[in-house]
Amino acid sequence: MKTQNPKEGDTPFSYLVKVGHVSANPVQVHLEANEAERAGLAALWNVEAVNSLSADLQIARWKKDGIRIRGTLKGELVQACVVTLEPVLSRVDNEIEQIYVPEGSKLARIMTDDNGEMILDPEGPDIPEAFSGDTIDAGALVAEFAALSIDPYPKKPEAEFSDYIESDDEKDARPSPFAVLKDWKKD
């Protein structure tokens, strides 16, 4: 994914970081979504409500021209139960770590072997994200990590599918549409 220029981005939760102002010493930043931002995130994520979303981040220079953002995010949202459609309270608690490098940087290139196949370590760190311009949107990063933590099938603990009953009885089985052909033979 390539980070968008802030004018092109349409994320409802945004916190722009000027790359030129970031030093090697980590800067502590606390982000918290206001009511309008939470309403925009709820619409974007297709959930009933986002009650809270906050993040505590450390932003620092990485190598020569990269930026590292790491920290934790916490949130609370309301989703519809997939069984009863009643509101379900979900909590989001996640670690964030992302490295950004300028477009065209050698640090963002994907490593390939002699056959041209990508070399990826599933247990290793992610490759850095490329950014263009002089800003990075840390709010969009927080929103992205929060969205990845949302339960796609929220269910109340006591909710069950009661109208659907499976049966192995042959009398309940529907007749095959080909059953009428079993007695039909070619002479």
Buried (B, 14 or more C-beta within 10 A) or exposed (E): EEBBEBEEBEBBBBBBBEBEEBEEEBEEBEBBBEEEBBBBBBEBBEBBBBBEBBBBBBBBBBEEEBBBBBBBBBBBBBBBBBBBEEBBEBEBEBEBEBBBBBEEBEBBEEEEEEEEEEEEEEEEEEBBBBBEBBBBBBBBBBBBBBEEBBBEEBBBEEBEEEEEEEEEEEEEEEEEEEEEEEEEEEE
